[in-house]
Amino acid sequence: MKAAALVLALLVAIQAGADEARSRVRRKPDLRYVVSGAVLLGIFYLLPLALAIRYEEGELAIGGRL
C-alpha cells in the first residue's frame, strides 16, 4: 500500500513539474545581481586568497588547517 501511494505521489509530482516547466518564461539575469555577487566574491574570497598566497600562508589560502 505504501509503495502504491509513493508511486502515485511521484506521478502527480512529475506531471505538475512538467506543466510548470512549460509555462516558465526564460528571462535574462539581472545585471545588478551578477555584478554585486562578483564584487562580494572578490572582497570576501579572492582578496584574502591573494594575500595568503603573497605572504606564503598556505593555511589561510585553503581556509583551514592541514
ABEGO torsion letter per residue (X at the ends): XAAAAAAAAAAAAAAAAAAAAAABBBBBBBAAAAAAAAAAAAAAAAAAAAAAAAAGBAAAAAGBBX
